[in-house]
Amino acid sequence: MRLYAIGIYEYTQEDSPQFQLKKKAPPNKGGFSGLFSTDPLENLEKHTLKALPPEQDVTFRATYKDEYHYVKRYPAEGIVIAIVSRNKLEPLELAYLFSNIHTIYSKPNLAVTLDAIILNPLNYIARDIVTAQLKQKVQEIKEIMLENLEKLLDRGERIELLVRKTDYLANGATSFKREAKKLNGCCHW
């Protein structure tokens, strides 16, 4: 599989949809190592985006010359993600790619760029970014649970110590009461 380009556009739906490029990969004209003589998103912008139907949250597929264009709207964010590929992509590949691209765009603190997906798209299909995030969250929750368990055990030890001290004081009080009665009985005039 070879991806030409990924584009993320903000769009507004008025009389006719307006698209404004927010982020793309490859980032400059000419692409990586001169793969492209023009902007790889140019045909997509000129032909596919203009033909994009008004349906919401649907993957749109189109071909132009030897390129395959895939576009998906995300109405809640007001963005459109577009992929240009040399090969026809399978629905599962597209689902993973759109999910990963959307995650990278919506979570800029991830140490992953769109350029990495362009250079090795299969890596980002096999190693789903969302799955990696979930594993990270599970690890964080596990650490919190272990910390809570340690605190609970520490609390249990302190409660056990308190119970022993209470028993010791109760025994001492009983002993004191017994001795006080003896002394009171023998010294009473």
Secondary structure, DSSP 8 states (H G I E B T S, - for coil): --EEEEEEEEEEESSSEEEEEEEEES-STT-GGG--SS-TTHHIIIIIHHH--S-SS-EEEEEETTEEEEEEEETTTTEEEEEEESS---HHHHHHHHHHHHHHHH-TTSS--HHHHHH-HHHHHHS-HHHHHHHHHHHHHHHHHHHHHHHHHHHHHHHHHHHHHHHHHHHHHHHHHHHHHHHHHHS--
